[in-house]
Amino acid sequence: MSWHPSAFIHPAAVVEEDAVIGEGCHIGPFCIIGAEVTLGARVTVKSHAVVTGWTEIGDDTVVFPFASVGEVPQDLKFKGERTRLIVGARCRIREGATLNTGTEGGGGITRVGDDVLMMTGAHVGHDAQVGNRVIMANQVAIAGHCHIGDDVIIGGLSGIHQWVRVGRGAIIGAVTMVTNDVLPYGLVQGPRGELDGLNLVGLKRRGVERADITAMRAGYQMLAQGEGSFLERARRLQDETTSAYVREMCDFILSQTDRSFLTPK
């Protein structure tokens, strides 16, 4: 048993003996905390939430009522193997959100970064890798094996197909189904997601220099209208650019993937 003496555990909560409860944690009534759970410092688990499985939650994260964190994957190939869920620091896991552990075939770990906001009913599937400062609006569904880069925003009721990669700083509009990879800083919208430009608002908010934004817009146009295939344009752009942001886009396009790409209109 490893429960820090400063932690508060409501008498109506069920905390299994082998759980690790960090300094200053607060566990509300009717919560269930499993035996293989580790809660960092000052984690709050509000009433009726469940944290189970081989799950680690970082400092200052808050789990809201009726969230389910660390349950087994929704994958018929899962046969009870011991796999993990790791959630970073300062995350907000809102009401009814669900996060599953990994599968043996997918690497065994589902991982969520720091400062992530999962709004009501959002879902992170098995073996997904979610970066830092990601925002998932209400009812977003991230399927198994997805890779979501840092600073991505996903609008409400949107779904990310299994194995899809979403590059850093991209924004997905509401009620959008994303079935192919999204390049860094891309803007995707429409019922069957289409790449519709760059996330210019997000770039400006992060203080990206005007010269870099101009280079990215020019690079995007080259990817959309240049000669040759999409991959050939990306290779040529990679050789020609001096912008680190454009090079990041090209590196993403040219790296290994299990899906095709959303390409510029």
Legacy VTK file of the C-alpha trace (Angstrom):
# vtk DataFile Version 3.0
C-alpha trace
ASCII
DATASET POLYDATA
POINTS 265 float
0.000 0.000 0.000
1.371 3.453 -0.967
-1.064 6.219 -0.111
0.488 9.577 0.726
-0.730 10.788 4.126
-1.773 14.157 2.652
-4.146 12.511 0.161
-7.884 12.731 0.777
-9.911 9.611 -0.019
-13.649 9.844 0.508
-15.001 7.007 2.654
-17.441 6.076 -0.117
-14.605 5.569 -2.645
-13.102 2.156 -3.403
-9.312 2.280 -3.637
-7.567 -1.066 -3.995
-4.665 -1.629 -1.642
-1.824 -1.755 -4.194
-2.746 1.558 -5.823
-0.176 4.372 -5.522
-1.807 7.627 -4.424
0.444 10.689 -4.570
0.820 13.755 -2.412
-2.233 15.962 -2.141
-4.526 13.755 -4.237
-8.271 14.106 -3.795
-10.528 11.140 -4.529
-14.252 11.815 -4.369
-17.193 9.611 -3.398
-18.117 6.493 -5.356
-14.847 6.477 -7.324
-13.034 3.224 -8.106
-9.226 3.229 -8.216
-7.649 -0.044 -9.361
-4.718 -1.910 -7.878
-2.277 -1.051 -10.687
-3.077 2.657 -10.805
-0.471 5.313 -9.995
-1.705 8.846 -9.330
0.880 11.639 -9.311
0.831 14.599 -6.961
-2.380 16.600 -6.566
-4.450 14.482 -8.933
-8.190 14.967 -8.445
-10.634 12.187 -9.255
-14.176 13.479 -8.914
-17.227 11.479 -7.892
-18.241 8.341 -9.802
-15.107 8.237 -11.990
-13.252 4.970 -12.607
-9.472 4.724 -12.971
-8.358 1.146 -13.503
-5.870 -1.066 -15.351
-2.118 -0.472 -15.466
-2.568 3.281 -15.555
-0.337 6.206 -14.638
-1.744 9.730 -14.291
0.553 12.760 -14.060
0.596 15.574 -11.529
-2.331 18.016 -11.250
-4.574 16.153 -13.669
-8.331 16.235 -12.976
-10.673 13.345 -13.834
-14.311 14.429 -13.873
-17.427 12.413 -12.975
-18.268 9.267 -14.921
-15.021 9.224 -16.890
-13.551 5.769 -17.524
-9.758 5.778 -17.546
-7.665 2.667 -18.168
-10.273 0.099 -19.132
-9.383 -2.667 -21.605
-9.302 -1.906 -25.358
-12.350 -2.073 -27.580
-10.527 -4.523 -29.834
-11.645 -8.096 -30.490
-7.989 -9.113 -30.868
-7.299 -8.194 -27.252
-6.850 -11.366 -25.192
-6.162 -9.929 -21.782
-2.474 -9.113 -22.206
-1.009 -6.688 -19.670
-0.830 -3.286 -21.351
-0.638 0.325 -20.163
-2.154 3.787 -20.263
0.019 6.815 -19.454
-1.612 10.236 -19.011
0.529 13.341 -18.572
0.403 16.279 -16.173
-2.274 18.980 -15.902
-4.756 17.184 -18.150
-8.511 17.710 -17.901
-10.548 14.564 -18.564
-14.129 15.724 -18.574
-17.425 13.952 -17.873
-17.942 10.640 -19.641
-14.594 10.632 -21.440
-12.953 7.242 -22.044
-9.314 6.214 -22.424
-8.232 2.622 -23.061
-4.989 0.787 -22.452
-2.900 -0.510 -25.361
-2.719 -3.866 -27.104
0.200 -6.206 -27.547
0.050 -5.824 -31.323
0.044 -2.039 -31.129
3.041 -1.590 -28.846
1.262 -2.044 -25.541
0.950 1.619 -24.467
-1.675 4.285 -24.994
-0.112 7.647 -24.215
-1.588 11.112 -23.652
0.743 14.099 -23.205
0.682 17.083 -20.855
-1.958 19.834 -20.709
-4.495 17.916 -22.777
-8.186 18.831 -22.607
-10.656 16.026 -23.332
-14.146 17.480 -23.267
-17.341 15.597 -22.470
-17.596 12.148 -24.025
-14.276 12.248 -25.886
-12.522 8.929 -26.515
-8.880 7.871 -26.924
-8.573 4.346 -28.299
-5.948 1.685 -27.741
-2.315 2.383 -28.673
-3.061 5.991 -29.653
-0.265 8.500 -29.058
-1.576 11.970 -28.212
0.836 14.900 -27.897
0.925 17.894 -25.574
-1.685 20.683 -25.410
-4.161 18.805 -27.591
-7.804 19.891 -27.355
-10.559 17.373 -28.101
-13.998 18.938 -28.080
-17.195 17.145 -27.066
-17.646 13.588 -28.377
-14.399 13.470 -30.371
-13.381 9.875 -31.130
-9.731 8.984 -31.704
-9.441 5.409 -32.927
-6.725 2.891 -32.200
-3.113 3.442 -33.283
-3.598 7.129 -34.167
-0.788 9.650 -33.675
-1.928 13.158 -32.754
0.815 15.806 -32.689
1.295 18.650 -30.211
-1.116 21.611 -30.245
-3.767 19.898 -32.378
-7.392 21.046 -31.996
-10.199 18.628 -32.918
-13.725 20.007 -33.206
-16.788 18.437 -31.640
-18.314 15.205 -32.968
-15.280 14.541 -35.174
-13.665 11.136 -35.662
-10.077 10.160 -36.456
-9.792 6.847 -38.326
-7.442 4.175 -36.976
-3.748 4.533 -37.933
-4.197 8.158 -39.040
-1.495 10.696 -38.124
-2.408 14.326 -37.456
0.619 16.615 -37.572
1.537 19.257 -35.030
-0.593 22.402 -34.939
-3.326 21.099 -37.240
-6.990 21.965 -36.673
-9.933 19.675 -37.470
-13.342 21.284 -37.875
-16.456 20.027 -36.115
-18.433 17.022 -37.426
-15.541 15.858 -39.604
-14.412 12.307 -40.360
-10.650 12.159 -40.952
-9.577 9.048 -42.849
-6.118 10.084 -44.053
-3.018 11.738 -42.604
-3.140 15.487 -41.949
0.047 17.460 -42.519
1.369 19.727 -39.738
-0.536 23.021 -39.392
-3.211 21.828 -41.819
-6.838 22.952 -41.706
-9.352 20.135 -42.261
-13.113 20.487 -42.463
-16.191 18.965 -44.092
-18.174 15.792 -43.363
-15.526 13.691 -45.131
-12.521 15.705 -44.091
-10.762 17.718 -46.789
-7.543 19.667 -46.443
-8.641 23.260 -46.912
-5.529 25.320 -46.250
-3.345 26.006 -43.222
-4.239 26.747 -39.620
-3.229 30.395 -39.994
-5.112 31.550 -36.900
-3.287 28.991 -34.758
0.089 29.947 -36.215
-0.498 33.633 -35.498
-1.669 32.907 -31.968
1.559 31.017 -31.295
3.606 33.950 -32.485
5.077 32.306 -35.588
7.033 34.882 -37.593
5.382 36.371 -40.659
8.265 35.156 -42.857
7.646 31.567 -41.749
3.912 31.848 -42.386
4.608 33.260 -45.853
6.999 30.382 -46.546
4.407 27.859 -45.403
1.722 29.367 -47.618
4.072 29.234 -50.597
5.036 25.667 -49.740
1.396 24.669 -49.441
0.693 26.093 -52.903
3.625 24.133 -54.318
2.266 20.940 -52.756
-1.149 21.726 -54.245
-0.157 22.801 -57.751
3.427 21.788 -58.494
4.530 19.265 -61.082
4.692 15.547 -60.383
3.018 13.447 -57.698
2.292 14.711 -54.198
5.331 12.889 -52.798
7.556 14.199 -55.600
6.455 17.764 -54.831
7.200 17.196 -51.139
10.708 15.899 -51.898
11.432 18.869 -54.151
10.075 21.318 -51.576
12.175 19.682 -48.852
15.315 20.247 -50.915
14.486 23.863 -51.727
13.102 25.302 -48.487
15.034 27.116 -45.785
12.042 27.276 -43.399
12.039 24.872 -40.445
8.228 24.864 -40.498
8.046 23.905 -44.166
10.702 21.247 -43.613
8.589 19.827 -40.775
5.654 19.513 -43.167
7.815 17.769 -45.755
9.381 15.412 -43.216
5.911 14.438 -42.070
4.738 13.720 -45.611
7.836 11.699 -46.472
7.937 9.617 -43.280
6.485 6.134 -43.058
2.715 5.863 -42.706
-0.046 3.270 -42.901
-2.470 5.699 -44.536
-2.559 7.985 -47.543
-2.720 11.773 -47.176
-5.318 14.445 -47.303
-3.932 16.519 -50.148
-4.511 20.211 -50.895
-7.506 21.089 -53.035
LINES 1 266
265 0 1 2 3 4 5 6 7 8 9 10 11 12 13 14 15 16 17 18 19 20 21 22 23 24 25 26 27 28 29 30 31 32 33 34 35 36 37 38 39 40 41 42 43 44 45 46 47 48 49 50 51 52 53 54 55 56 57 58 59 60 61 62 63 64 65 66 67 68 69 70 71 72 73 74 75 76 77 78 79 80 81 82 83 84 85 86 87 88 89 90 91 92 93 94 95 96 97 98 99 100 101 102 103 104 105 106 107 108 109 110 111 112 113 114 115 116 117 118 119 120 121 122 123 124 125 126 127 128 129 130 131 132 133 134 135 136 137 138 139 140 141 142 143 144 145 146 147 148 149 150 151 152 153 154 155 156 157 158 159 160 161 162 163 164 165 166 167 168 169 170 171 172 173 174 175 176 177 178 179 180 181 182 183 184 185 186 187 188 189 190 191 192 193 194 195 196 197 198 199 200 201 202 203 204 205 206 207 208 209 210 211 212 213 214 215 216 217 218 219 220 221 222 223 224 225 226 227 228 229 230 231 232 233 234 235 236 237 238 239 240 241 242 243 244 245 246 247 248 249 250 251 252 253 254 255 256 257 258 259 260 261 262 263 264
